[in-house]
């Protein structure tokens, strides 16, 4: 994880000092131009989640605000670019693909912190759809590593809807799908931080 300073031009000034290609930085969504024609940083005052391609190279970023304000989106994501196609990317896959292959199953979660918390507790065969509905391209990508999946979305109506949409796509690609139901009001991040790896594995057995 990283942090982007809470200023308008910290990254821009750094890129200039490094003789970086400013036009490419703009194309990648790191900076933008104001109505007055001034460059400014897009990711300001945010915790930064680097997004890796399946082969382990950073291709995009997601940033979560630390201080909430009415006019600020909770998350800010890199736009699609020549090196980043959201529909074809699964958060965490480059770190988890070896464990997915070894165990021949994968745990699918929604959010960045869901994945990070599970990974830290030793559940390493995990990927995140990054809060969006699963796509056909993502399912095809996963099928290279396993055909067995545990879908673990948040235990709220939005999470249940997302899970149902995902199941349809997964079944079309001949996945063996199991649904893990978390206790009411929990998400994978909150559950694993209150419990142990073994508790989560018990839920997987009952999926």
Backbone as CSV, one residue per row, in Angstrom:
resi,resn,N_x,N_y,N_z,CA_x,CA_y,CA_z,C_x,C_y,C_z
1,UNK,0.840,-1.199,0.000,0.000,0.000,0.000,0.872,1.245,0.000
2,UNK,0.275,2.339,-0.427,1.000,3.606,-0.416,0.093,4.716,0.073
3,UNK,0.585,5.947,-0.008,-0.209,7.106,0.384,0.112,8.264,-0.546
4,UNK,-0.916,8.937,-1.000,-0.735,10.109,-1.843,-0.955,11.353,-0.988
5,UNK,0.031,12.236,-0.960,-0.040,13.417,-0.102,-1.251,14.292,-0.432
6,UNK,-1.745,14.969,0.585,-2.946,15.790,0.428,-2.569,17.192,-0.067
7,UNK,-2.115,17.268,-1.299,-1.785,18.556,-1.914,-2.137,18.503,-3.385
8,UNK,-2.180,19.644,-4.025,-2.644,19.693,-5.411,-1.586,19.281,-6.426
9,UNK,-0.292,19.427,-6.079,0.699,19.215,-7.140,1.966,18.509,-6.669
10,UNK,1.875,17.724,-5.583,3.063,17.010,-5.092,3.582,16.017,-6.137
11,UNK,2.679,15.203,-6.671,3.096,14.208,-7.663,3.534,14.905,-8.959
12,UNK,2.767,15.897,-9.382,3.116,16.618,-10.618,4.526,17.194,-10.530
13,UNK,4.830,17.858,-9.408,6.160,18.464,-9.247,7.256,17.401,-9.244
14,UNK,6.955,16.252,-8.614,7.933,15.166,-8.589,8.177,14.625,-10.005
15,UNK,7.093,14.426,-10.753,7.232,13.915,-12.122,8.061,14.872,-12.982
16,UNK,7.818,16.172,-12.818,8.596,17.180,-13.558,10.072,17.083,-13.180
17,UNK,10.332,16.924,-11.866,11.734,16.856,-11.406,12.452,15.626,-11.948
18,UNK,11.676,14.581,-12.291,12.257,13.337,-12.816,12.245,13.298,-14.347
19,UNK,11.859,14.434,-14.964,11.735,14.509,-16.434,10.792,13.446,-16.999
20,UNK,9.744,13.137,-16.234,8.766,12.144,-16.687,7.909,12.735,-17.806
21,UNK,7.286,11.848,-18.588,6.414,12.272,-19.680,5.061,12.685,-19.082
22,UNK,4.816,13.993,-19.021,3.611,14.505,-18.350,2.344,14.107,-19.096
23,UNK,2.425,14.049,-20.410,1.251,13.661,-21.208,0.849,12.212,-20.919
24,UNK,1.862,11.343,-20.754,1.560,9.940,-20.427,0.979,9.831,-19.016
25,UNK,1.500,10.637,-18.077,0.967,10.635,-16.698,-0.508,11.045,-16.707
26,UNK,-0.843,11.982,-17.594,-2.246,12.415,-17.736,-3.091,11.293,-18.343
27,UNK,-2.554,10.637,-19.362,-3.257,9.529,-20.019,-3.532,8.387,-19.037
28,UNK,-2.606,8.175,-18.097,-2.758,7.109,-17.099,-3.633,7.541,-15.916
29,UNK,-4.100,8.795,-15.930,-5.026,9.252,-14.894,-4.372,9.651,-13.591
30,UNK,-3.062,9.875,-13.595,-2.373,10.285,-12.364,-2.529,11.780,-12.112
31,UNK,-2.562,12.548,-13.207,-2.743,14.002,-13.102,-3.764,14.434,-14.143
32,UNK,-4.257,15.665,-14.010,-5.199,16.201,-14.983,-4.966,17.709,-15.103
33,UNK,-5.709,18.345,-15.996,-5.559,19.783,-16.217,-6.839,20.491,-15.780
34,UNK,-6.690,21.559,-14.986,-7.844,22.338,-14.522,-8.357,23.243,-15.642
35,UNK,-9.518,23.872,-15.398,-10.079,24.803,-16.385,-9.126,25.961,-16.664
36,UNK,-8.294,26.284,-15.689,-7.319,27.376,-15.870,-6.057,26.920,-16.618
37,UNK,-5.995,25.630,-16.884,-4.832,25.121,-17.618,-3.687,24.661,-16.744
38,UNK,-3.934,24.537,-15.416,-2.886,24.071,-14.498,-3.004,22.563,-14.272
39,UNK,-1.864,21.894,-14.201,-1.873,20.470,-13.868,-2.139,20.284,-12.373
40,UNK,-2.877,19.213,-12.029,-3.098,18.898,-10.607,-3.133,17.383,-10.419
41,UNK,-2.824,16.941,-9.192,-2.812,15.507,-8.859,-4.244,14.993,-8.720
42,UNK,-4.531,13.827,-9.311,-5.875,13.247,-9.203,-6.055,12.493,-7.874
43,UNK,-5.007,11.811,-7.426,-5.086,11.013,-6.188,-4.519,11.857,-5.049
44,UNK,-5.375,12.588,-4.362,-4.874,13.465,-3.286,-5.406,12.987,-1.935
45,UNK,-4.512,12.888,-0.950,-4.943,12.530,0.400,-5.605,11.169,0.481
46,UNK,-5.047,10.209,-0.263,-5.669,8.878,-0.305,-4.661,7.765,0.000
47,UNK,-5.179,6.707,0.609,-4.419,5.462,0.688,-4.429,4.881,-0.720
48,UNK,-3.259,4.437,-1.197,-3.146,3.961,-2.572,-2.982,2.442,-2.609
49,UNK,-3.852,1.811,-3.394,-3.759,0.373,-3.649,-3.206,0.186,-5.054
50,UNK,-1.959,-0.258,-5.202,-1.465,-0.544,-6.551,-2.238,-1.735,-7.126
51,UNK,-2.595,-1.651,-8.385,-3.277,-2.750,-9.062,-2.279,-3.381,-10.022
52,UNK,-2.081,-4.683,-9.869,-1.071,-5.390,-10.654,-1.710,-6.148,-11.814
53,UNK,-0.980,-6.237,-12.913,-1.404,-7.120,-14.005,-1.167,-8.564,-13.545
54,UNK,-1.774,-9.555,-14.233,-1.568,-10.945,-13.808,-0.091,-11.359,-13.743
55,UNK,0.771,-10.700,-14.544,2.194,-11.070,-14.486,2.988,-10.217,-13.495
56,UNK,2.280,-9.416,-12.669,2.929,-8.776,-11.524,3.470,-7.376,-11.734
57,UNK,3.051,-6.694,-12.810,3.504,-5.311,-13.018,2.383,-4.344,-12.646
58,UNK,2.741,-3.238,-11.996,1.717,-2.254,-11.617,1.156,-1.618,-12.891
59,UNK,-0.167,-1.688,-13.051,-0.790,-1.152,-14.271,-1.827,-0.073,-13.957
60,UNK,-2.194,0.087,-12.682,-3.204,1.094,-12.309,-3.172,1.279,-10.790
61,UNK,-3.997,2.223,-10.317,-4.097,2.485,-8.876,-5.555,2.682,-8.481
62,UNK,-5.836,2.365,-7.234,-7.100,2.766,-6.620,-6.731,3.562,-5.375
63,UNK,-7.472,4.615,-5.093,-7.173,5.438,-3.924,-8.402,5.630,-3.068
64,UNK,-8.262,5.416,-1.775,-9.391,5.586,-0.846,-9.131,6.801,0.055
65,UNK,-10.129,7.667,0.170,-9.942,8.878,0.993,-9.746,8.512,2.458
66,UNK,-8.936,9.300,3.133,-8.768,9.123,4.580,-9.732,10.038,5.330
67,UNK,-9.937,11.249,4.816,-10.858,12.199,5.461,-12.043,12.400,4.533
68,UNK,-13.228,11.970,4.993,-14.421,12.073,4.144,-14.893,13.519,4.038
69,UNK,-15.330,13.887,2.834,-16.014,15.164,2.670,-17.130,14.969,1.655
70,UNK,-18.120,15.867,1.689,-19.321,15.673,0.879,-19.037,15.583,-0.617
71,UNK,-18.077,16.367,-1.104,-17.846,16.438,-2.546,-16.793,15.462,-3.049
72,UNK,-16.353,14.564,-2.180,-15.252,13.671,-2.562,-15.727,12.223,-2.620
73,UNK,-15.409,11.559,-3.732,-15.749,10.140,-3.864,-14.889,9.329,-2.897
74,UNK,-15.489,8.279,-2.310,-14.751,7.434,-1.359,-13.540,6.792,-2.048
75,UNK,-13.761,6.279,-3.256,-12.680,5.666,-4.029,-12.450,6.439,-5.313
76,UNK,-11.206,6.503,-5.721,-10.851,7.055,-7.025,-9.993,6.018,-7.721
77,UNK,-10.375,5.654,-8.948,-9.663,4.602,-9.665,-9.018,5.137,-10.931
78,UNK,-7.912,4.516,-11.316,-7.305,4.843,-12.604,-8.307,4.580,-13.720
79,UNK,-8.301,5.428,-14.754,-9.158,5.141,-15.910,-8.552,3.999,-16.725
80,UNK,-9.336,3.447,-17.642,-8.764,2.466,-18.554,-7.717,3.166,-19.411
81,UNK,-6.698,2.432,-19.795,-5.571,3.012,-20.533,-4.967,1.912,-21.407
82,UNK,-3.949,2.252,-22.192,-3.319,1.199,-23.008,-2.767,0.027,-22.192
83,UNK,-2.543,0.228,-20.873,-1.998,-0.877,-20.061,-2.983,-1.398,-19.014
84,UNK,-4.189,-0.827,-18.939,-5.138,-1.254,-17.905,-6.550,-1.378,-18.474
85,UNK,-7.065,-2.603,-18.434,-8.444,-2.879,-18.841,-9.143,-3.502,-17.645
86,UNK,-10.012,-2.730,-17.016,-10.636,-3.173,-15.762,-11.357,-4.511,-15.929
87,UNK,-12.016,-4.688,-17.074,-12.802,-5.905,-17.310,-11.927,-7.159,-17.339
88,UNK,-10.628,-6.972,-17.607,-9.736,-8.136,-17.765,-8.802,-8.301,-16.570
89,UNK,-9.051,-7.576,-15.497,-8.110,-7.582,-14.381,-8.814,-8.013,-13.093
90,UNK,-8.145,-8.831,-12.302,-8.655,-9.215,-10.984,-7.635,-8.799,-9.934
91,UNK,-8.083,-8.032,-8.963,-7.174,-7.523,-7.935,-6.587,-8.685,-7.130
92,UNK,-5.263,-8.697,-7.026,-4.582,-9.702,-6.190,-4.161,-10.958,-6.918
93,UNK,-4.597,-11.134,-8.173,-4.324,-12.402,-8.856,-2.834,-12.692,-8.988
94,UNK,-2.028,-11.664,-9.245,-0.588,-11.904,-9.434,0.060,-12.453,-8.160
95,UNK,-0.522,-12.101,-6.991,0.031,-12.587,-5.714,-0.545,-13.951,-5.318
96,UNK,-1.744,-14.255,-5.810,-2.442,-15.448,-5.306,-2.472,-16.613,-6.290
97,UNK,-2.014,-16.414,-7.530,-2.223,-17.453,-8.558,-1.529,-18.776,-8.217
98,UNK,-0.369,-18.707,-7.553,0.319,-19.958,-7.195,-0.486,-20.770,-6.187
99,UNK,-1.053,-20.077,-5.187,-1.871,-20.776,-4.183,-3.182,-21.287,-4.787
100,UNK,-3.731,-20.525,-5.733,-4.965,-20.963,-6.402,-4.708,-22.270,-7.152
101,UNK,-3.598,-22.297,-7.879,-3.239,-23.526,-8.618,-3.003,-24.697,-7.661
102,UNK,-2.261,-24.416,-6.580,-1.878,-25.468,-5.632,-3.111,-26.076,-4.958
103,UNK,-4.045,-25.203,-4.515,-5.235,-25.677,-3.801,-6.370,-26.048,-4.759
104,UNK,-6.223,-25.654,-6.022,-7.242,-25.865,-7.060,-8.607,-25.300,-6.662
105,UNK,-8.580,-24.128,-6.001,-9.817,-23.371,-5.786,-9.466,-21.926,-5.483
106,UNK,-10.465,-21.070,-5.620,-10.242,-19.641,-5.399,-11.395,-19.063,-4.590
107,UNK,-11.079,-18.102,-3.731,-12.077,-17.369,-2.947,-12.246,-16.002,-3.618
108,UNK,-13.465,-15.703,-4.046,-13.747,-14.426,-4.710,-14.419,-13.471,-3.733
109,UNK,-13.808,-12.305,-3.519,-14.379,-11.283,-2.632,-14.590,-9.996,-3.425
110,UNK,-15.209,-9.004,-2.784,-15.520,-7.754,-3.474,-14.387,-6.740,-3.422
111,UNK,-13.889,-6.459,-2.202,-13.078,-5.262,-2.012,-11.595,-5.500,-1.788
112,UNK,-10.835,-4.412,-1.923,-9.387,-4.445,-1.720,-9.038,-4.918,-0.309
113,UNK,-9.712,-4.327,0.708,-9.376,-4.669,2.089,-9.830,-6.081,2.452
114,UNK,-10.902,-6.563,1.809,-11.317,-7.958,2.018,-10.159,-8.881,1.641
115,UNK,-9.585,-8.635,0.476,-8.488,-9.471,-0.002,-7.254,-9.340,0.892
116,UNK,-6.875,-8.107,1.193,-5.645,-7.880,1.969,-5.749,-8.525,3.352
117,UNK,-6.900,-8.367,4.009,-7.062,-8.931,5.356,-7.019,-10.457,5.335
118,UNK,-7.688,-11.073,4.353,-7.649,-12.536,4.247,-6.223,-13.012,3.964
119,UNK,-5.543,-12.334,3.048,-4.176,-12.714,2.668,-3.249,-12.643,3.875
120,UNK,-3.401,-11.566,4.674,-2.548,-11.402,5.863,-2.779,-12.507,6.885
121,UNK,-4.004,-13.036,6.933,-4.311,-14.108,7.894,-3.997,-15.497,7.331
122,UNK,-3.460,-15.545,6.102,-3.030,-16.835,5.555,-3.964,-17.460,4.543
123,UNK,-5.073,-16.783,4.215,-5.957,-17.257,3.136,-5.441,-16.591,1.863
124,UNK,-4.612,-17.306,1.111,-3.885,-16.655,0.008,-4.434,-16.981,-1.376
125,UNK,-5.394,-17.896,-1.452,-5.989,-18.243,-2.752,-7.213,-17.354,-3.009
126,UNK,-6.992,-16.041,-2.986,-8.112,-15.097,-3.000,-7.898,-14.019,-4.057
127,UNK,-8.992,-13.624,-4.712,-8.961,-12.498,-5.655,-10.169,-11.609,-5.355
128,UNK,-10.078,-10.339,-5.803,-11.189,-9.400,-5.581,-11.671,-8.849,-6.914
129,UNK,-12.987,-8.700,-7.017,-13.563,-8.115,-8.237,-13.588,-6.595,-8.143
130,UNK,-13.043,-6.052,-7.067,-12.900,-4.592,-6.869,-14.236,-3.862,-6.869
131,UNK,-15.209,-4.457,-6.196,-16.481,-3.768,-5.991,-17.364,-3.681,-7.213
132,UNK,-17.002,-4.367,-8.293,-17.855,-4.334,-9.487,-18.341,-5.738,-9.805
133,UNK,-19.341,-5.816,-10.657,-19.839,-7.122,-11.081,-18.742,-7.840,-11.864
134,UNK,-18.649,-9.131,-11.648,-17.677,-9.953,-12.357,-17.951,-9.895,-13.860
135,UNK,-16.893,-9.911,-14.662,-17.066,-9.864,-16.119,-16.684,-11.211,-16.738
136,UNK,-17.122,-11.423,-17.977,-16.759,-12.654,-18.695,-15.250,-12.788,-18.835
137,UNK,-14.589,-11.657,-19.108,-13.125,-11.685,-19.266,-12.435,-12.114,-17.971
138,UNK,-12.958,-11.637,-16.829,-12.365,-12.019,-15.543,-12.564,-13.516,-15.272
139,UNK,-13.738,-14.021,-15.624,-14.029,-15.445,-15.425,-13.112,-16.304,-16.306
140,UNK,-12.923,-15.874,-17.550,-12.018,-16.591,-18.462,-10.599,-16.594,-17.898
141,UNK,-10.164,-15.459,-17.366,-8.835,-15.346,-16.762,-8.690,-16.323,-15.595
142,UNK,-9.698,-16.368,-14.723,-9.660,-17.269,-13.564,-9.616,-18.735,-13.979
143,UNK,-10.307,-19.051,-15.068,-10.415,-20.457,-15.483,-9.072,-21.051,-15.891
144,UNK,-8.058,-20.192,-16.105,-6.712,-20.710,-16.406,-6.070,-21.352,-15.180
145,UNK,-6.571,-20.991,-13.988,-5.928,-21.427,-12.749,-6.743,-22.471,-11.986
146,UNK,-8.071,-22.383,-12.061,-8.939,-23.348,-11.372,-10.357,-23.241,-11.925
147,UNK,-11.150,-24.277,-11.655,-12.580,-24.231,-12.016,-13.455,-24.346,-10.767
148,UNK,-12.818,-24.205,-9.603,-13.550,-24.312,-8.332,-13.510,-22.966,-7.614
149,UNK,-14.670,-22.443,-7.275,-14.708,-21.087,-6.711,-15.671,-20.974,-5.535
150,UNK,-15.230,-20.223,-4.532,-16.091,-19.838,-3.404,-16.421,-18.356,-3.583
151,UNK,-17.681,-18.033,-3.721,-18.097,-16.631,-3.867,-18.437,-16.097,-2.476
152,UNK,-17.700,-15.052,-2.037,-17.892,-14.498,-0.691,-18.114,-12.994,-0.805
153,UNK,-19.350,-12.591,-1.082,-19.646,-11.168,-1.155,-20.258,-10.696,0.163
154,UNK,-20.347,-9.384,0.326,-20.869,-8.814,1.575,-22.286,-9.317,1.842
155,UNK,-22.602,-9.452,3.129,-23.933,-9.969,3.499,-24.961,-8.838,3.562
156,UNK,-25.048,-8.069,2.464,-26.079,-7.037,2.348,-26.770,-7.231,0.992
157,UNK,-27.908,-6.565,0.742,-28.638,-6.795,-0.522,-27.779,-6.579,-1.766
158,UNK,-26.933,-5.550,-1.761,-26.074,-5.275,-2.929,-25.088,-6.426,-3.151
159,UNK,-24.531,-6.917,-2.045,-23.588,-8.031,-2.130,-24.250,-9.297,-2.636
160,UNK,-25.479,-9.544,-2.166,-26.216,-10.740,-2.609,-26.546,-10.659,-4.099
161,UNK,-26.936,-9.470,-4.553,-27.232,-9.289,-5.987,-25.991,-9.535,-6.829
162,UNK,-24.851,-8.967,-6.387,-23.592,-9.136,-7.116,-23.203,-10.612,-7.176
163,UNK,-23.425,-11.319,-6.065,-23.099,-12.751,-6.011,-23.934,-13.523,-7.030
164,UNK,-25.222,-13.217,-7.100,-26.106,-13.932,-8.031,-25.702,-13.699,-9.484
165,UNK,-25.334,-12.450,-9.801,-24.889,-12.148,-11.172,-23.607,-12.911,-11.498
166,UNK,-22.712,-12.993,-10.521,-21.437,-13.686,-10.726,-21.654,-15.174,-10.984
167,UNK,-22.587,-15.779,-10.222,-22.822,-17.223,-10.330,-23.226,-17.599,-11.757
168,UNK,-24.093,-16.788,-12.347,-24.570,-17.065,-13.705,-23.396,-17.152,-14.695
169,UNK,-22.501,-16.164,-14.618,-21.330,-16.143,-15.508,-20.418,-17.338,-15.254
170,UNK,-20.207,-17.656,-13.979,-19.301,-18.744,-13.612,-19.830,-20.097,-14.081
171,UNK,-21.137,-20.295,-13.948,-21.735,-21.568,-14.378,-21.623,-21.747,-15.887
172,UNK,-21.742,-20.645,-16.617,-21.605,-20.704,-18.089,-20.221,-21.190,-18.492
173,UNK,-19.230,-20.912,-17.653,-17.846,-21.323,-17.949,-17.487,-22.624,-17.224
174,UNK,-18.521,-23.358,-16.790,-18.336,-24.681,-16.167,-17.561,-24.666,-14.861
175,UNK,-17.722,-23.588,-14.075,-17.124,-23.552,-12.743,-17.981,-24.349,-11.766
176,UNK,-17.327,-24.944,-10.784,-18.007,-25.537,-9.632,-18.127,-24.406,-8.607
177,UNK,-19.348,-23.912,-8.390,-19.536,-22.691,-7.585,-20.102,-23.021,-6.211
178,UNK,-19.478,-22.460,-5.181,-20.034,-22.551,-3.825,-20.167,-21.138,-3.256
179,UNK,-21.211,-20.932,-2.486,-21.467,-19.625,-1.876,-21.160,-19.713,-0.390
180,UNK,-20.347,-18.787,0.084,-20.059,-18.729,1.516,-20.896,-17.612,2.130
181,UNK,-21.745,-17.969,3.084,-22.583,-16.967,3.755,-21.902,-16.502,5.035
182,UNK,-21.622,-15.216,5.096,-21.043,-14.643,6.315,-22.151,-14.278,7.294
183,UNK,-21.838,-14.194,8.593,-22.853,-13.728,9.558,-23.386,-12.352,9.150
184,UNK,-24.631,-12.104,9.494,-25.288,-10.852,9.098,-24.463,-9.630,9.503
185,UNK,-24.343,-8.691,8.583,-23.627,-7.448,8.866,-22.119,-7.521,8.702
186,UNK,-21.600,-8.712,8.348,-20.148,-8.867,8.211,-19.737,-8.837,6.737
187,UNK,-18.500,-8.390,6.499,-17.864,-8.607,5.204,-16.582,-9.396,5.485
188,UNK,-15.897,-9.910,4.466,-14.703,-10.738,4.742,-13.664,-10.026,5.599
189,UNK,-13.488,-8.718,5.360,-12.506,-7.930,6.124,-12.865,-7.907,7.610
190,UNK,-14.118,-7.555,7.932,-14.512,-7.456,9.346,-14.509,-8.838,10.010
191,UNK,-14.956,-9.870,9.254,-15.029,-11.217,9.831,-13.641,-11.743,10.194
192,UNK,-12.693,-11.642,9.264,-11.371,-12.238,9.509,-10.610,-11.459,10.578
193,UNK,-10.915,-10.174,10.741,-10.235,-9.400,11.782,-10.775,-9.683,13.180
194,UNK,-11.993,-10.253,13.266,-12.557,-10.636,14.572,-12.306,-12.112,14.876
195,UNK,-11.941,-12.883,13.835,-11.835,-14.332,13.974,-10.487,-14.825,13.454
196,UNK,-10.368,-16.132,13.310,-9.093,-16.730,12.888,-9.208,-17.311,11.483
197,UNK,-8.060,-17.669,10.946,-8.018,-18.359,9.651,-8.859,-19.642,9.714
198,UNK,-8.735,-20.353,10.837,-9.474,-21.622,11.005,-10.984,-21.387,11.002
199,UNK,-11.431,-20.270,11.605,-12.868,-19.948,11.601,-13.356,-19.733,10.169
200,UNK,-12.546,-19.045,9.379,-12.928,-18.789,7.985,-12.942,-20.098,7.191
201,UNK,-11.953,-20.960,7.463,-11.898,-22.257,6.774,-13.089,-23.144,7.123
202,UNK,-13.587,-23.001,8.369,-14.804,-23.741,8.768,-16.000,-23.282,7.931
203,UNK,-16.089,-21.960,7.694,-17.175,-21.446,6.854,-17.045,-21.963,5.425
204,UNK,-15.815,-22.050,4.935,-15.598,-22.591,3.578,-16.098,-24.026,3.473
205,UNK,-15.878,-24.806,4.523,-16.328,-26.210,4.525,-17.849,-26.301,4.437
206,UNK,-18.538,-25.286,4.998,-20.009,-25.316,5.019,-20.635,-24.591,3.813
207,UNK,-19.756,-24.059,2.950,-20.260,-23.259,1.824,-21.162,-24.108,0.926
